[in-house]
Amino acid sequence: MLPLLVGSGPSCEDEHMAAVARLVTLVDVDGDVVDARSMSVSARHEVALVDGRRLVLLDGRGWGSSLGRSWVDEVPDGDSWREDVPNIWAVTSVEDIEETARVVVGPDEPFDGRSQEDMEADHWAYLAEVLRQQGVVVDARELERLPHDIVLSERLLARVGRDPGDAVSP
């Protein structure tokens, strides 16, 4: 696939052109891992330019997840809690994280009578405006067609799929 050429600067009439290659979402563990039953993950959505530069589209995104506690008897009480609840990282796959990362950076689900098409159009128009403010002009429809890579940090990859008894260092 050829890179998308877009104007760099306030208008497409500028001589200098930048090529937008792909979208990249960087995913990492958010904070220190304190409880094996919960996880917090951060995501930063960027556009990669052919010249190697990356521009931030969305920052401060992320999600959390936790495993509930279970009990031995039918009625929970202080003495019947099971302590062998699995480590959340052991039951979370790379595919789960990649799928959730794509959802977290949008487009959002429809609300207030809006259609999915409305939400998608607004999302891509917003991202195109974020790029325009950074000096790169690109059509929202073209931005939507770019490949989207999910990149997991080494720190996150070291935790995914671990058995409940494995040691996890921050």
C-alpha positions, 0 to 999 in steps of 0.5 A: 500500500502506498503512503498517503501524501498530505499537505504539511502546514496550514493548507494543502497548497504548501510545497512541503508534503508529508506522507502519513503511513499508518496509525499506531496505538502504543499500549503499556502497563499503567502504574505499578502492579500491586494486586494480581487480580487487577490491571490498569493499561494506558494507550496513546494513539499516534500517526506515523509519518513516512519520514519517521516522525510520529504525531500524537492523536489521542493521549491519556486513554486506557482501561482497567480490569479486575477479577472478582473474588469467589467463595467456597460455599454458596453464601460469601462470608469472611471465612469462605473466600477462596484465595486461589483467584487467578492472576488477571495477567494469566487470563488476559491474552495479547489478542484481548489487549489489542482488541480493547486498545482498538476500541479505546481509541475509537470511534465510540459507540453511538449514543443519543440517537446517533448512528454508527456512521455519524460516530465514525465520521465525527471521530475521523474528522476530529483526528484530522483536525488534531493533525491539522493543528499540528501542521499536517492536513489530511482528509478524514476519509483517507485517515480512516483507511490507514493501517492501524498497528497496536504496539505492546510495551515490553513491560506489558508483554512480560506480564501477559499469559503468566501463570498465577504463581509466576512472579511479576516485577513492576 
